[in-house]
Amino acid sequence: MTDPVALASALIACDSVTPARGRVFDVLQAALEPIGFAVERFVTGDEPDGPVENLLAVRGGGGRHFAFAGHLDVVPPGEGWTSGAFTPEVRGGLLHGRGAVDMKGAIAAFVAACARVDAGGTISLIITGDEEGPAIFGTRALIERMAERGLTPDLCLVGEPTSVNRLGDMMKIGRRGSVNIWIDVPGRQGHVAYPHLADNPIRHLVAILAEIGALTLDTGSDWFQPSNIEVTDVTVGNPATNVIPARATARLSIRFNDLQRGDDLVRRIEAIVHTHAPAATVVARISGEAFLTEPGAFSTLVADAVEGKTGVRPELSTTGGTSDARFLSALCPTVEFGLINATMHKLDEAVALDDLALLTDIYADVIERALR
């Protein structure tokens, strides 16, 4: 299990749709313990978002502490795979299976890198089973467990698939924040022929969404693109053609940069909603704030390792969705680097065998540089 292809295949063979627990963690533990890691596993949370299994593995003690973070859970595979989503198969130099890229392949590469590196200091793996879900019972619980044990990394690398066209062309030094907002506008049901006896909530909701749609939150910042608001659902559910409905609802998703804060955005939306519909309710879930690891020693360390193995200098970027780096960045400088993301979350997700070997080389170099 110190071969990244063999370990990635073994992990892919475990059905670990989020929230994940059980066999996939058994496989990882069995790979880590023979190479000197002490492994702790624990389960947290209740349905519907749990239970979630988490794994904290530590090797060494004292000196600099380098952490690798990732997730073993995957998104549902969907229908139409050429081979089984959880039946790893090599075809044409590619290893296929759900999680090959996002992100069982990177975890396998890091474990394989640890097996070949004999460096001082401390190495830890922070592995969760709910990054693809609400991320309530995963990395945040691992951070609490680390605090209880007095474990604080000096540097953290998250193995998300950050590369775009070839391995090494991009790394992430930050991510936008994310908030989802549910708007529920009550009305008064009535006959369409007697509108004065009813109150149509759709009229109010349309006005709310028009004002929200006209907002320009910002024009971007030094490292981030402009914040954006998207309407992701509008629901009335009225089967009758001659009835004014009793309520109308909408859902928003806001991805925001480091010029904004989640709470401030929620209050701004609430003010707009209550101007048009004072009795409306607004429920928000802030998935995470925007974060930035300013370019510096750590991003240079990773970029040097990548360029040394690939000949490519990675672009520093903050694009894309959220990741658990939004939590880990509160502990220490945190960057993300991993495989090509072209097939993540898609049918026939696949990683090139050559990229798994190359990523192992890069991770080994990063470990050695980080622990010097």
N, C-alpha and C positions, 0 to 999 in steps of 0.2 A: 504493500500500500504506500510505498514511497515513490512509486511511478505515478505521475499526475494523471495519465490516461486511465490507468487501472482504478485509481481512487475516484476520479470523476465518474467513471462508469458505475462503480459501486454505489455512489451517492445518487446518481440519476435513477438507478434501479429501484430506489425507494420512493414510493408515492408520498410526497410531502407537500400537498396543497395546503396553503396557509389556512389555519394555524397549524404548524407542523410539530410533531413530537414523535418519540419512539425510535423506530428502526434506523432512520437516517442519522440520528444522533449516536446510535450504537456503532454505526460504521465509522463515523468520524472519531469517536472515542477510541475505537480499536486501532485506528491509524496513528493517533497522537501519543498514546501511552508508551508504546515501544521506543519512541524517540525522545523520551524524557519529560513529557508533559504530565503534570498533575491535573486531572480533569474533574470539574465539579459541574453537575447538572441539576437543574431544579425546574419545576413546573409552576406557573402562576396563572391566575385569571380564571374566569368562569365564562360560560356561554353567554352571548353568541360570539364574542371576540376571542375567547379562549376555550379550553386551557392551552397555554403556550409553553413549549419547552425551550430552555436556554442553556447554553454551555459556556463555561469559562475555563480556559486551559492556560496554565502558567508553567513556564520552564525557566529555571535559574532563579537568581535572587540578588538584589543589590545592583548597583551600577545603573546605567541608563535603561529605561523601560520602553520597549517598542511594542506597540499593539497593532494587531490586524483585526479588522471587524468585518463581519459578513452575515449572510443569512442562508439557511438551508430550506426555508419555505419557498414555494413556487406558486405562480398563478395557475388556475385551472387550465388543463391542456386544450380543451375544445375537441371538436371532431374533425377528422380528415387527415390524420398523420399518415405518412408513408409506412412507417413502422410504429410500434407502440410508443406512446410518449414516455413511458417509464420502462421501456425496453431499450437500453443503450445499444446503438448499432453504428459501426464504422462503415461509411460509404464514401469512396472517392477522397480519402484523406480527411474526412470530417467525422467527428463524433456527434451523433444526433441524440436528442432526448431533452425533455423539459428540464430546464435548469443548467444545461450545458454551458450557456453563456451567463445567465443571471440566476445564481452566481456560484453554482457548484464547481464549475471549472476553475474559477479563481481560488476558491478554498482549497481545492486539490493541489493547485500549483503552489500555494503558500505552504501547505504541509510538506510537500515534496522539497521545497526550498529549505525549510527548517531542518529536514533530515540530512541535508548536505552541509549545513552551516554549523560550525563549532565556534561560537562567539561568546564573549562574556556578557554580563548584563542580564536583563530579563526580557523574555518574549511572552506575550499573551495573545490568545485568540478570544475574541468577544463575538460569539455566534448565537444568533437568535432564530426563532421559528415564526416570527410574525412581521417581518419587514414589508411583505407584500400586502398585509392586512392593515388594520387600524394602527398598528405599532404602539399599542397601549401597554402590553404586558411583556414586551421584549427588551430592546436595548435600554430603555429607561430602568427596567428592573435589574438588568445587568450592571448598570452604572451604580445603582444603589448597593448591590452586592459587593462591587469592587470597593466602594467607599467603606463598607463595613470591614473589609479585609485590609484597608489601608493601601490599596493598589491605585496608583495614579500614573498613567502613562506619560512619558515625555513627548512622544510622537505617536500618531495613529494613522494608519493607512486603511482605507475602506476599499474592498476589492470589487466595487461595482464596475460594470462594463462601460468604460468611458471612451474607448477608442472608436473611431468613426469609419475610416476607409482602410486603415492598416494599423496593426498593433503598435501603439506608441505615439499615435499622432495627436492625442488629446488626453489631458488629465483635468480633474475638477478641483478648484481651490475654493469653491463655495457653491451654494445652491439658493434658489429663491425660497421664500416662505410660502405656505399654503394654508388657505382657510376655505371651508365649505360653509355655506349659509342657506338655511331653509326659511322661506317666507310663507306664512299662512295668513291669507286675508279672508276674514269672515264677511258674509253678506246676509241678505234676508231673502229667502226663496219666495218666488211668486210667479204669477202668470205673466207671460210676455206682453199680453194685451193690457195689463194694468201695472205698468212699470212704477207708477207713483206709490204703489203699495209694496214694492220690493226694493231691494238695494243690491245692484249687480256688482259682485266683487271683482269681476273680470275688468271692469272699467277702472277700478282703483289699481289693480295689479298691472295693467298695461301702462298706466301713468307712472307707477313706481319703476317698472323696468325701462321705460323710456328715459327717465331722469338718470337712472344708474348707467344706462348705455351711453349717455352723453358725457360721462365723467372721463377726464384724463387724469389718472392718478399721479403720473410723473412721466418724464421723458427718458428715464434710465439714469444710471450712475456710472462711475468709472469702470466698474467690472460687471455691471448687470444691465440686461435689457429692460425696457419699460415694464412696469407692473401692468397686469391685464385682468379684467373681469369678464367672465364668460357665463352666460345663462345656460345651465346644463339640463334643466327640466322645467316644463310648465304643465301643470295638471289641473283639469277641472272635473273630468269624469262625469259629465252630464249626458245621460242617454236620451233625454227628451228634447225635442225641438221647440217646445212651447213653454219651457220652464226657465226662469231666471235661477241660476244655481245658488246654493247656500254658501259656497266657499271656492276659493281658487288658490293654488299654491305654486311656488316656483323655487328653484334651487340655483344657487350661484357657486361658482368656483373662482377664487381669486388667487393668482400666483403673483407674489410681490417681492420687490427687491429690498435692498438695505436702506432705502429711504423711508420705508413704511414699517409699521408694527401691526401685528394681527389685531390686537384689541382696538387700536385706533380705527382700523378699517371696519370692524364690526360696528362700532359706535356710529361711524359715518353712514353705513347702510341703514342702521336702525333709525337714524334721524330722517332719512329720506322716506322710509317705509311709513313711519308714524305721521309724517306730514300729510300723506295721502290717505292713510288708513290707520287712525289712532288705535283701533282695537286689534290690529294685526299683531301676530307674534313672530319673533325672529329668534331662531336657534342657530348657534354657530359652533363649529368645531375647528379649532386652530390646530393643524397638523404639525406645524413647526414654524419658527421664525427664520428669516433669511440669515445666512451666516457667510463669512468670508475669512479665509486664512490668507492674510496679506502675503503676497509673493515675498519670499525670503529664504532662509537657510533650508527649511524642510522641502519646499517646492523645488528648490535648486538641487537638493540631494536626490530626490526622486527623478527629476528631469535628467540629471547627469547619468544616473543608472540606466534609464530608458535609452538615452542617446548612445551610451557606451555599448549597449547590446543590439540596438536596432539601426543606429545611424540616423535616427529621426529625433528631433527636438520637439517634445510635446507642446502643443498649444495649451495655455492656461485658460480655463473656461469656467463659467458658472451656469451654463445652459442645462436644460433638461428638467426632469421632475425632481421630487424630493428623495432623500435617502436618509438612512440612520446617522449619517454624518452630521445632521442637524442637531442631534443630541450629543454626540461625541465631541463636537467642536467646543463644547463648554469645558471639557477636561484639559485639552491640550491642542497644539496645532494639528489639524486634520486635513488630509487630502484624499482624493479618490483616484485610483488608477486600476484599470483592468482590461478585459478583452474587448473585441469589436462588438458593438451593440446592435448590429444590423438585424439579427434574428431574434432578439430577446422578445418574449411574450408572443412570438409568432408560431404558426404550425411549422413542424420540422426544424425547430431551433437546433443550431449546430455550432460547434467550435472546431477550428482547424487543429489537427494534431500538432502541427508545427508551432502554432501559436501557444498551445499549452506548454510545450517544451520551452519556448522562448520566454513566456511569462514566468515560468519557474526560474529561469536564469536571472531575469530582471529582479524578481522578488528576493532571490538569494543575495544579489548585489545590494539591494536596498537594506536588507537586514544588517549586512556587514557594515555598510556605511553608517546606519543609524546607531549601531551599538559601539562605534569606535570611541 
